[in-house]
Amino acid sequence: MYAEIAFIAYHFHWSYEAILAMEHAERRRWCEQISKINKAMSSDDNHKSLRNLGV
C-alpha cells in the first residue's frame, strides 16, 4: 500500500489523505495508468502519444 501511495503522490502530487481514501482497486488502476503513460513517454518510438493510451 505504501508503494502505491508513494507512486501516485510522486506522479500526480495528490495528498496522502486523498490517495489513502481510495479503495485498493482504484489505487491499483491509477498505478497501472501511470505506468502506461511512463512507458509510452520513455519508448524509443517517438511517434507514440498519450492518445494511443486512451488518455
CHARMM internal coordinates of N, CA and C (Angstrom, degrees):
IC EDIT
DIST 1 N 1 CA 1.4524
DIST 1 CA 1 C 1.5287
ANGL 1 N 1 CA 1 C 110.40
DIST 1 C 2 N 1.3138
ANGL 1 CA 1 C 2 N 117.85
DIHE 1 N 1 CA 1 C 2 N -41.10
DIST 2 N 2 CA 1.4582
ANGL 1 C 2 N 2 CA 120.11
DIHE 1 CA 1 C 2 N 2 CA -179.27
DIST 2 CA 2 C 1.5284
ANGL 2 N 2 CA 2 C 111.27
DIHE 1 C 2 N 2 CA 2 C -63.40
DIST 2 C 3 N 1.3211
ANGL 2 CA 2 C 3 N 116.54
DIHE 2 N 2 CA 2 C 3 N -37.94
DIST 3 N 3 CA 1.4633
ANGL 2 C 3 N 3 CA 119.90
DIHE 2 CA 2 C 3 N 3 CA 178.90
DIST 3 CA 3 C 1.5222
ANGL 3 N 3 CA 3 C 110.67
DIHE 2 C 3 N 3 CA 3 C -64.07
DIST 3 C 4 N 1.3247
ANGL 3 CA 3 C 4 N 117.31
DIHE 3 N 3 CA 3 C 4 N -41.80
DIST 4 N 4 CA 1.4663
ANGL 3 C 4 N 4 CA 121.26
DIHE 3 CA 3 C 4 N 4 CA 177.96
DIST 4 CA 4 C 1.5294
ANGL 4 N 4 CA 4 C 110.69
DIHE 3 C 4 N 4 CA 4 C -61.80
DIST 4 C 5 N 1.3150
ANGL 4 CA 4 C 5 N 116.04
DIHE 4 N 4 CA 4 C 5 N -46.44
DIST 5 N 5 CA 1.4657
ANGL 4 C 5 N 5 CA 120.82
DIHE 4 CA 4 C 5 N 5 CA -178.89
DIST 5 CA 5 C 1.5245
ANGL 5 N 5 CA 5 C 110.18
DIHE 4 C 5 N 5 CA 5 C -62.43
DIST 5 C 6 N 1.3198
ANGL 5 CA 5 C 6 N 117.05
DIHE 5 N 5 CA 5 C 6 N -45.73
DIST 6 N 6 CA 1.4630
ANGL 5 C 6 N 6 CA 120.94
DIHE 5 CA 5 C 6 N 6 CA -179.81
DIST 6 CA 6 C 1.5279
ANGL 6 N 6 CA 6 C 110.87
DIHE 5 C 6 N 6 CA 6 C -63.14
DIST 6 C 7 N 1.3186
ANGL 6 CA 6 C 7 N 116.69
DIHE 6 N 6 CA 6 C 7 N -41.45
DIST 7 N 7 CA 1.4629
ANGL 6 C 7 N 7 CA 122.37
DIHE 6 CA 6 C 7 N 7 CA -178.45
DIST 7 CA 7 C 1.5261
ANGL 7 N 7 CA 7 C 110.91
DIHE 6 C 7 N 7 CA 7 C -62.48
DIST 7 C 8 N 1.3203
ANGL 7 CA 7 C 8 N 116.48
DIHE 7 N 7 CA 7 C 8 N -48.63
DIST 8 N 8 CA 1.4702
ANGL 7 C 8 N 8 CA 121.24
DIHE 7 CA 7 C 8 N 8 CA -179.15
DIST 8 CA 8 C 1.5312
ANGL 8 N 8 CA 8 C 110.41
DIHE 7 C 8 N 8 CA 8 C -67.65
DIST 8 C 9 N 1.3177
ANGL 8 CA 8 C 9 N 116.57
DIHE 8 N 8 CA 8 C 9 N -45.05
DIST 9 N 9 CA 1.4662
ANGL 8 C 9 N 9 CA 120.38
DIHE 8 CA 8 C 9 N 9 CA -179.23
DIST 9 CA 9 C 1.5240
ANGL 9 N 9 CA 9 C 111.04
DIHE 8 C 9 N 9 CA 9 C -61.70
DIST 9 C 10 N 1.3196
ANGL 9 CA 9 C 10 N 116.78
DIHE 9 N 9 CA 9 C 10 N -40.50
DIST 10 N 10 CA 1.4699
ANGL 9 C 10 N 10 CA 120.98
DIHE 9 CA 9 C 10 N 10 CA 179.99
DIST 10 CA 10 C 1.5215
ANGL 10 N 10 CA 10 C 111.22
DIHE 9 C 10 N 10 CA 10 C -62.56
DIST 10 C 11 N 1.3156
ANGL 10 CA 10 C 11 N 116.70
DIHE 10 N 10 CA 10 C 11 N -44.50
DIST 11 N 11 CA 1.4608
ANGL 10 C 11 N 11 CA 120.34
DIHE 10 CA 10 C 11 N 11 CA -174.49
DIST 11 CA 11 C 1.5274
ANGL 11 N 11 CA 11 C 113.89
DIHE 10 C 11 N 11 CA 11 C -83.62
DIST 11 C 12 N 1.3183
ANGL 11 CA 11 C 12 N 117.78
DIHE 11 N 11 CA 11 C 12 N -36.06
DIST 12 N 12 CA 1.4643
ANGL 11 C 12 N 12 CA 120.36
DIHE 11 CA 11 C 12 N 12 CA -175.27
DIST 12 CA 12 C 1.5205
ANGL 12 N 12 CA 12 C 113.56
DIHE 11 C 12 N 12 CA 12 C -108.44
DIST 12 C 13 N 1.3248
ANGL 12 CA 12 C 13 N 117.56
DIHE 12 N 12 CA 12 C 13 N -10.55
DIST 13 N 13 CA 1.4652
ANGL 12 C 13 N 13 CA 122.45
DIHE 12 CA 12 C 13 N 13 CA 179.77
DIST 13 CA 13 C 1.5249
ANGL 13 N 13 CA 13 C 112.64
DIHE 12 C 13 N 13 CA 13 C 61.32
DIST 13 C 14 N 1.3261
ANGL 13 CA 13 C 14 N 115.67
DIHE 13 N 13 CA 13 C 14 N 30.67
DIST 14 N 14 CA 1.4578
ANGL 13 C 14 N 14 CA 119.67
DIHE 13 CA 13 C 14 N 14 CA 176.42
DIST 14 CA 14 C 1.5217
ANGL 14 N 14 CA 14 C 108.46
DIHE 13 C 14 N 14 CA 14 C -81.71
DIST 14 C 15 N 1.3161
ANGL 14 CA 14 C 15 N 116.71
DIHE 14 N 14 CA 14 C 15 N 155.80
DIST 15 N 15 CA 1.4611
ANGL 14 C 15 N 15 CA 120.71
DIHE 14 CA 14 C 15 N 15 CA -177.70
DIST 15 CA 15 C 1.5286
ANGL 15 N 15 CA 15 C 111.09
DIHE 14 C 15 N 15 CA 15 C -72.12
DIST 15 C 16 N 1.3061
ANGL 15 CA 15 C 16 N 113.66
DIHE 15 N 15 CA 15 C 16 N 154.63
DIST 16 N 16 CA 1.4717
ANGL 15 C 16 N 16 CA 121.01
DIHE 15 CA 15 C 16 N 16 CA 176.63
DIST 16 CA 16 C 1.5294
ANGL 16 N 16 CA 16 C 110.07
DIHE 15 C 16 N 16 CA 16 C -55.85
DIST 16 C 17 N 1.3175
ANGL 16 CA 16 C 17 N 115.80
DIHE 16 N 16 CA 16 C 17 N -44.62
DIST 17 N 17 CA 1.4634
ANGL 16 C 17 N 17 CA 120.47
DIHE 16 CA 16 C 17 N 17 CA -177.74
DIST 17 CA 17 C 1.5259
ANGL 17 N 17 CA 17 C 111.80
DIHE 16 C 17 N 17 CA 17 C -62.54
DIST 17 C 18 N 1.3271
ANGL 17 CA 17 C 18 N 116.52
DIHE 17 N 17 CA 17 C 18 N -42.03
DIST 18 N 18 CA 1.4703
ANGL 17 C 18 N 18 CA 120.39
DIHE 17 CA 17 C 18 N 18 CA -179.70
DIST 18 CA 18 C 1.5227
ANGL 18 N 18 CA 18 C 111.08
DIHE 17 C 18 N 18 CA 18 C -64.93
DIST 18 C 19 N 1.3143
ANGL 18 CA 18 C 19 N 116.06
DIHE 18 N 18 CA 18 C 19 N -42.14
DIST 19 N 19 CA 1.4667
ANGL 18 C 19 N 19 CA 119.54
DIHE 18 CA 18 C 19 N 19 CA -179.31
DIST 19 CA 19 C 1.5205
ANGL 19 N 19 CA 19 C 110.82
DIHE 18 C 19 N 19 CA 19 C -70.48
DIST 19 C 20 N 1.3150
ANGL 19 CA 19 C 20 N 116.95
DIHE 19 N 19 CA 19 C 20 N -41.60
DIST 20 N 20 CA 1.4564
ANGL 19 C 20 N 20 CA 121.04
DIHE 19 CA 19 C 20 N 20 CA -179.83
DIST 20 CA 20 C 1.5247
ANGL 20 N 20 CA 20 C 111.77
DIHE 19 C 20 N 20 CA 20 C -64.65
DIST 20 C 21 N 1.3181
ANGL 20 CA 20 C 21 N 117.23
DIHE 20 N 20 CA 20 C 21 N -28.64
DIST 21 N 21 CA 1.4607
ANGL 20 C 21 N 21 CA 121.14
DIHE 20 CA 20 C 21 N 21 CA -179.13
DIST 21 CA 21 C 1.5336
ANGL 21 N 21 CA 21 C 112.28
DIHE 20 C 21 N 21 CA 21 C -71.61
DIST 21 C 22 N 1.3191
ANGL 21 CA 21 C 22 N 116.74
DIHE 21 N 21 CA 21 C 22 N -16.12
DIST 22 N 22 CA 1.4669
ANGL 21 C 22 N 22 CA 120.67
DIHE 21 CA 21 C 22 N 22 CA 179.55
DIST 22 CA 22 C 1.5278
ANGL 22 N 22 CA 22 C 110.75
DIHE 21 C 22 N 22 CA 22 C -74.12
DIST 22 C 23 N 1.3146
ANGL 22 CA 22 C 23 N 115.11
DIHE 22 N 22 CA 22 C 23 N 151.94
DIST 23 N 23 CA 1.4614
ANGL 22 C 23 N 23 CA 120.37
DIHE 22 CA 22 C 23 N 23 CA 170.59
DIST 23 CA 23 C 1.5283
ANGL 23 N 23 CA 23 C 108.33
DIHE 22 C 23 N 23 CA 23 C -68.66
DIST 23 C 24 N 1.3144
ANGL 23 CA 23 C 24 N 115.86
DIHE 23 N 23 CA 23 C 24 N 154.53
DIST 24 N 24 CA 1.4607
ANGL 23 C 24 N 24 CA 120.35
DIHE 23 CA 23 C 24 N 24 CA -179.30
DIST 24 CA 24 C 1.5305
ANGL 24 N 24 CA 24 C 111.52
DIHE 23 C 24 N 24 CA 24 C -55.79
DIST 24 C 25 N 1.3193
ANGL 24 CA 24 C 25 N 117.38
DIHE 24 N 24 CA 24 C 25 N -43.97
DIST 25 N 25 CA 1.4658
ANGL 24 C 25 N 25 CA 121.05
DIHE 24 CA 24 C 25 N 25 CA -178.64
DIST 25 CA 25 C 1.5315
ANGL 25 N 25 CA 25 C 111.34
DIHE 24 C 25 N 25 CA 25 C -60.99
DIST 25 C 26 N 1.3159
ANGL 25 CA 25 C 26 N 117.27
DIHE 25 N 25 CA 25 C 26 N -37.65
DIST 26 N 26 CA 1.4662
ANGL 25 C 26 N 26 CA 120.42
DIHE 25 CA 25 C 26 N 26 CA 178.60
DIST 26 CA 26 C 1.5272
ANGL 26 N 26 CA 26 C 111.00
DIHE 25 C 26 N 26 CA 26 C -67.74
DIST 26 C 27 N 1.3385
ANGL 26 CA 26 C 27 N 116.62
DIHE 26 N 26 CA 26 C 27 N -42.42
DIST 27 N 27 CA 1.4666
ANGL 26 C 27 N 27 CA 119.60
DIHE 26 CA 26 C 27 N 27 CA 176.82
DIST 27 CA 27 C 1.5234
ANGL 27 N 27 CA 27 C 110.69
DIHE 26 C 27 N 27 CA 27 C -60.39
DIST 27 C 28 N 1.3253
ANGL 27 CA 27 C 28 N 117.00
DIHE 27 N 27 CA 27 C 28 N -41.56
DIST 28 N 28 CA 1.4719
ANGL 27 C 28 N 28 CA 121.00
DIHE 27 CA 27 C 28 N 28 CA 178.63
DIST 28 CA 28 C 1.5242
ANGL 28 N 28 CA 28 C 110.80
DIHE 27 C 28 N 28 CA 28 C -61.95
DIST 28 C 29 N 1.3283
ANGL 28 CA 28 C 29 N 117.13
DIHE 28 N 28 CA 28 C 29 N -41.43
DIST 29 N 29 CA 1.4748
ANGL 28 C 29 N 29 CA 120.05
DIHE 28 CA 28 C 29 N 29 CA 178.72
DIST 29 CA 29 C 1.5262
ANGL 29 N 29 CA 29 C 110.78
DIHE 28 C 29 N 29 CA 29 C -61.89
DIST 29 C 30 N 1.3392
ANGL 29 CA 29 C 30 N 117.16
DIHE 29 N 29 CA 29 C 30 N -43.03
DIST 30 N 30 CA 1.4618
ANGL 29 C 30 N 30 CA 120.01
DIHE 29 CA 29 C 30 N 30 CA 178.06
DIST 30 CA 30 C 1.5217
ANGL 30 N 30 CA 30 C 110.74
DIHE 29 C 30 N 30 CA 30 C -63.22
DIST 30 C 31 N 1.3148
ANGL 30 CA 30 C 31 N 117.59
DIHE 30 N 30 CA 30 C 31 N -41.61
DIST 31 N 31 CA 1.4698
ANGL 30 C 31 N 31 CA 120.93
DIHE 30 CA 30 C 31 N 31 CA 177.89
DIST 31 CA 31 C 1.5238
ANGL 31 N 31 CA 31 C 110.79
DIHE 30 C 31 N 31 CA 31 C -61.13
DIST 31 C 32 N 1.3127
ANGL 31 CA 31 C 32 N 117.08
DIHE 31 N 31 CA 31 C 32 N -41.66
DIST 32 N 32 CA 1.4585
ANGL 31 C 32 N 32 CA 121.19
DIHE 31 CA 31 C 32 N 32 CA 178.61
DIST 32 CA 32 C 1.5248
ANGL 32 N 32 CA 32 C 110.82
DIHE 31 C 32 N 32 CA 32 C -63.59
DIST 32 C 33 N 1.3263
ANGL 32 CA 32 C 33 N 117.15
DIHE 32 N 32 CA 32 C 33 N -42.87
DIST 33 N 33 CA 1.4600
ANGL 32 C 33 N 33 CA 120.54
DIHE 32 CA 32 C 33 N 33 CA 179.68
DIST 33 CA 33 C 1.5308
ANGL 33 N 33 CA 33 C 111.25
DIHE 32 C 33 N 33 CA 33 C -65.67
DIST 33 C 34 N 1.3105
ANGL 33 CA 33 C 34 N 117.75
DIHE 33 N 33 CA 33 C 34 N -42.78
DIST 34 N 34 CA 1.4652
ANGL 33 C 34 N 34 CA 121.38
DIHE 33 CA 33 C 34 N 34 CA 178.03
DIST 34 CA 34 C 1.5245
ANGL 34 N 34 CA 34 C 109.55
DIHE 33 C 34 N 34 CA 34 C -61.16
DIST 34 C 35 N 1.3324
ANGL 34 CA 34 C 35 N 116.65
DIHE 34 N 34 CA 34 C 35 N -42.12
DIST 35 N 35 CA 1.4623
ANGL 34 C 35 N 35 CA 120.63
DIHE 34 CA 34 C 35 N 35 CA 179.37
DIST 35 CA 35 C 1.5180
ANGL 35 N 35 CA 35 C 111.42
DIHE 34 C 35 N 35 CA 35 C -62.71
DIST 35 C 36 N 1.3321
ANGL 35 CA 35 C 36 N 117.29
DIHE 35 N 35 CA 35 C 36 N -41.06
DIST 36 N 36 CA 1.4679
ANGL 35 C 36 N 36 CA 120.77
DIHE 35 CA 35 C 36 N 36 CA 177.68
DIST 36 CA 36 C 1.5214
ANGL 36 N 36 CA 36 C 110.81
DIHE 35 C 36 N 36 CA 36 C -62.81
DIST 36 C 37 N 1.3156
ANGL 36 CA 36 C 37 N 116.62
DIHE 36 N 36 CA 36 C 37 N -43.13
DIST 37 N 37 CA 1.4632
ANGL 36 C 37 N 37 CA 120.85
DIHE 36 CA 36 C 37 N 37 CA 178.85
DIST 37 CA 37 C 1.5259
ANGL 37 N 37 CA 37 C 110.25
DIHE 36 C 37 N 37 CA 37 C -62.65
DIST 37 C 38 N 1.3352
ANGL 37 CA 37 C 38 N 116.94
DIHE 37 N 37 CA 37 C 38 N -46.87
DIST 38 N 38 CA 1.4641
ANGL 37 C 38 N 38 CA 120.92
DIHE 37 CA 37 C 38 N 38 CA 179.62
DIST 38 CA 38 C 1.5223
ANGL 38 N 38 CA 38 C 111.29
DIHE 37 C 38 N 38 CA 38 C -60.05
DIST 38 C 39 N 1.3227
ANGL 38 CA 38 C 39 N 116.51
DIHE 38 N 38 CA 38 C 39 N -43.30
DIST 39 N 39 CA 1.4630
ANGL 38 C 39 N 39 CA 120.80
DIHE 38 CA 38 C 39 N 39 CA -179.54
DIST 39 CA 39 C 1.5221
ANGL 39 N 39 CA 39 C 110.52
DIHE 38 C 39 N 39 CA 39 C -63.05
DIST 39 C 40 N 1.3260
ANGL 39 CA 39 C 40 N 117.30
DIHE 39 N 39 CA 39 C 40 N -44.15
DIST 40 N 40 CA 1.4637
ANGL 39 C 40 N 40 CA 120.81
DIHE 39 CA 39 C 40 N 40 CA -179.93
DIST 40 CA 40 C 1.5257
ANGL 40 N 40 CA 40 C 111.32
DIHE 39 C 40 N 40 CA 40 C -64.86
DIST 40 C 41 N 1.3031
ANGL 40 CA 40 C 41 N 116.32
DIHE 40 N 40 CA 40 C 41 N -39.35
DIST 41 N 41 CA 1.4657
ANGL 40 C 41 N 41 CA 119.96
DIHE 40 CA 40 C 41 N 41 CA -177.69
DIST 41 CA 41 C 1.5200
ANGL 41 N 41 CA 41 C 112.21
DIHE 40 C 41 N 41 CA 41 C -72.72
DIST 41 C 42 N 1.3243
ANGL 41 CA 41 C 42 N 117.85
DIHE 41 N 41 CA 41 C 42 N -28.07
DIST 42 N 42 CA 1.4594
ANGL 41 C 42 N 42 CA 120.54
DIHE 41 CA 41 C 42 N 42 CA -178.64
DIST 42 CA 42 C 1.5272
ANGL 42 N 42 CA 42 C 112.31
DIHE 41 C 42 N 42 CA 42 C -96.96
DIST 42 C 43 N 1.3109
ANGL 42 CA 42 C 43 N 116.85
DIHE 42 N 42 CA 42 C 43 N 1.61
DIST 43 N 43 CA 1.4554
ANGL 42 C 43 N 43 CA 121.87
DIHE 42 CA 42 C 43 N 43 CA -179.18
DIST 43 CA 43 C 1.5254
ANGL 43 N 43 CA 43 C 110.85
DIHE 42 C 43 N 43 CA 43 C -64.53
DIST 43 C 44 N 1.3202
ANGL 43 CA 43 C 44 N 114.67
DIHE 43 N 43 CA 43 C 44 N 148.84
DIST 44 N 44 CA 1.4683
ANGL 43 C 44 N 44 CA 119.93
DIHE 43 CA 43 C 44 N 44 CA 176.10
DIST 44 CA 44 C 1.5229
ANGL 44 N 44 CA 44 C 111.14
DIHE 43 C 44 N 44 CA 44 C -70.59
DIST 44 C 45 N 1.3021
ANGL 44 CA 44 C 45 N 116.79
DIHE 44 N 44 CA 44 C 45 N -20.87
DIST 45 N 45 CA 1.4569
ANGL 44 C 45 N 45 CA 121.19
DIHE 44 CA 44 C 45 N 45 CA -179.93
DIST 45 CA 45 C 1.5197
ANGL 45 N 45 CA 45 C 108.33
DIHE 44 C 45 N 45 CA 45 C -80.76
DIST 45 C 46 N 1.2983
ANGL 45 CA 45 C 46 N 118.05
DIHE 45 N 45 CA 45 C 46 N 98.10
DIST 46 N 46 CA 1.4677
ANGL 45 C 46 N 46 CA 122.58
DIHE 45 CA 45 C 46 N 46 CA -176.51
DIST 46 CA 46 C 1.5149
ANGL 46 N 46 CA 46 C 113.12
DIHE 45 C 46 N 46 CA 46 C -69.30
DIST 46 C 47 N 1.3275
ANGL 46 CA 46 C 47 N 119.07
DIHE 46 N 46 CA 46 C 47 N -6.90
DIST 47 N 47 CA 1.4494
ANGL 46 C 47 N 47 CA 121.99
DIHE 46 CA 46 C 47 N 47 CA -178.95
DIST 47 CA 47 C 1.5176
ANGL 47 N 47 CA 47 C 112.32
DIHE 46 C 47 N 47 CA 47 C -86.00
DIST 47 C 48 N 1.3342
ANGL 47 CA 47 C 48 N 116.79
DIHE 47 N 47 CA 47 C 48 N -10.15
DIST 48 N 48 CA 1.4636
ANGL 47 C 48 N 48 CA 119.21
DIHE 47 CA 47 C 48 N 48 CA 178.14
DIST 48 CA 48 C 1.5146
ANGL 48 N 48 CA 48 C 109.32
DIHE 47 C 48 N 48 CA 48 C -71.30
DIST 48 C 49 N 1.3100
ANGL 48 CA 48 C 49 N 115.38
DIHE 48 N 48 CA 48 C 49 N 150.08
DIST 49 N 49 CA 1.4583
ANGL 48 C 49 N 49 CA 120.13
DIHE 48 CA 48 C 49 N 49 CA 175.72
DIST 49 CA 49 C 1.5230
ANGL 49 N 49 CA 49 C 108.57
DIHE 48 C 49 N 49 CA 49 C -138.97
DIST 49 C 50 N 1.3092
ANGL 49 CA 49 C 50 N 115.68
DIHE 49 N 49 CA 49 C 50 N 170.22
DIST 50 N 50 CA 1.4611
ANGL 49 C 50 N 50 CA 120.16
DIHE 49 CA 49 C 50 N 50 CA 178.25
DIST 50 CA 50 C 1.5223
ANGL 50 N 50 CA 50 C 111.02
DIHE 49 C 50 N 50 CA 50 C -64.01
DIST 50 C 51 N 1.3138
ANGL 50 CA 50 C 51 N 118.12
DIHE 50 N 50 CA 50 C 51 N -23.57
DIST 51 N 51 CA 1.4640
ANGL 50 C 51 N 51 CA 120.63
DIHE 50 CA 50 C 51 N 51 CA 178.50
DIST 51 CA 51 C 1.5237
ANGL 51 N 51 CA 51 C 111.22
DIHE 50 C 51 N 51 CA 51 C -62.92
DIST 51 C 52 N 1.3223
ANGL 51 CA 51 C 52 N 117.27
DIHE 51 N 51 CA 51 C 52 N -31.11
DIST 52 N 52 CA 1.4603
ANGL 51 C 52 N 52 CA 120.80
DIHE 51 CA 51 C 52 N 52 CA 178.21
DIST 52 CA 52 C 1.5186
ANGL 52 N 52 CA 52 C 111.91
DIHE 51 C 52 N 52 CA 52 C -65.05
DIST 52 C 53 N 1.3149
ANGL 52 CA 52 C 53 N 116.53
DIHE 52 N 52 CA 52 C 53 N -18.80
DIST 53 N 53 CA 1.4622
ANGL 52 C 53 N 53 CA 122.02
DIHE 52 CA 52 C 53 N 53 CA 179.92
DIST 53 CA 53 C 1.5181
ANGL 53 N 53 CA 53 C 112.03
DIHE 52 C 53 N 53 CA 53 C -93.71
DIST 53 C 54 N 1.3016
ANGL 53 CA 53 C 54 N 116.17
DIHE 53 N 53 CA 53 C 54 N -3.36
DIST 54 N 54 CA 1.4602
ANGL 53 C 54 N 54 CA 119.62
DIHE 53 CA 53 C 54 N 54 CA -176.75
DIST 54 CA 54 C 1.5093
ANGL 54 N 54 CA 54 C 112.59
DIHE 53 C 54 N 54 CA 54 C 82.52
DIST 54 C 55 N 1.3199
ANGL 54 CA 54 C 55 N 117.14
DIHE 54 N 54 CA 54 C 55 N 17.73
DIST 55 N 55 CA 1.4671
ANGL 54 C 55 N 55 CA 122.09
DIHE 54 CA 54 C 55 N 55 CA -179.18
DIST 55 CA 55 C 1.4991
ANGL 55 N 55 CA 55 C 109.33
DIHE 54 C 55 N 55 CA 55 C -93.29
END
COOR INIT
IC SEED 1 N 1 CA 1 C
IC BUILD
